[in-house]
Amino acid sequence: MGELSIGVIITRGVSLQAELIHVYERFLDSLGSLDMDTLLGKISFSDIAKERIKNAIEQHTRNKAIRDIASLICGSKFGAATTHMSKLIKRLDQGVGDPCPLILIGIGKERLK
């Protein structure tokens, strides 16, 4: 009797991946005070990211700083190096994973609360 192989992958869907930057923008805007102490109390950052965030806060308006910081956070935590549905589909189209049948589940932005 043979074995049956199947893969199940649950990842961020296309709509959730696109929405994440806006989630961070809303989060940063809700903090009230946009300063390093407040941010470091909520999220950990690398030393390079801390310097970029500090510069954004000092050199830009609040709204521009929020956009820049949200982009930095989103890119470092959920960027192109991590798996999401668009990236996964590209890999599958290239033949990665053949011949194993896969069930793919992409979590959509409507699942955010």
N, C-alpha and C positions, 0 to 999 in steps of 0.2 A: 504494500500500500504506500502511495506517495505522500509527501508532505505538502501542505498548502501554505503559501506565503502571502501575506498581505501587509501593507503598510498603511497606517493612519497618521496623518499629519494635521495638527491643529495649529493655525498661525493667524497673524493679523491679516484681515482681508484688505482689499484695495481701498475701500472707503475709510476704514479705521486707520490705515497707514497715512492717508491724506489728512485725516482729522487731527492726528496727534499734535502737530505744531499748534493748532488752535486750542487744544486742551491745555497745553503749557502756557500759551498766551493768556488764557482766562485765569489760570492758576496764579501766574505772576501778577496779573492785574489785581487779583483779589487780596494779595498780601498787604496792600496799603503801602507800607514803607518798602521801597525797592533799594535795599542795601545789602552788603555782603553778610553781615551778621544774621539778618533775617533769612537770606537764602541758604546760608550754611547750616542754619537750624532745621531746614526742611530737606535739603538735597546735598549729597556729597559730590565734590568736584575734584578733578585733577588740578595740580598746580598751574598748568597751562590754561585750563578752562577758567580758573579763578582770576588769572591775570586778564583774560579776554573779557570776562564779565565785569571786572572792576573798570576796565577801560570803557566798556559800553555804558555803564552807569554814569561815569564821569564826563563822557564826551558827547552823549546824545540826549535828546529829549526822553522823557519817560516812555512814551509810546514806541519810539525807535529802539530804545534799550530793551524793552519787553520783547519786541520782535527779534532782535539779535540774540538775546539770551534764550528765548524759546527755540530758536533755530539751532543754537549751540547744544542745548540739552537734548532736543529731539534727534539731532544728528549723531550725538555721541551715544545715546541710549537705544535709539530705534532707527538708525541710519541704514545706509546701503550695505553695510557689512553684516547686518542681521537678517534673518529670514522673515519674509512676509510673502503674501500670495503672489504678487507680481514677479518677484525674484524666483519663487518656487516654480511658477509656470514656465518661465524662461529656461530654467534648468531641465525641467521635464521635456520641453520641446527639443532640447539638445540631446535627449536620450538618456539622461541620468536617471538611474533607478530601474531601467528596463531589465528584465521583463516582469518585475514585481508589480502586481496590481496595487493601486493606491487609492485610498479614500482621502480626499482633501477637504478640510473645513476651514474656511476663512471667516474670522470673526469680524462682523461689520460695525461701523460706528454707532449704529442704533443700539448696540449693547452697552454703550457708555451711559453712566448715570450721572 
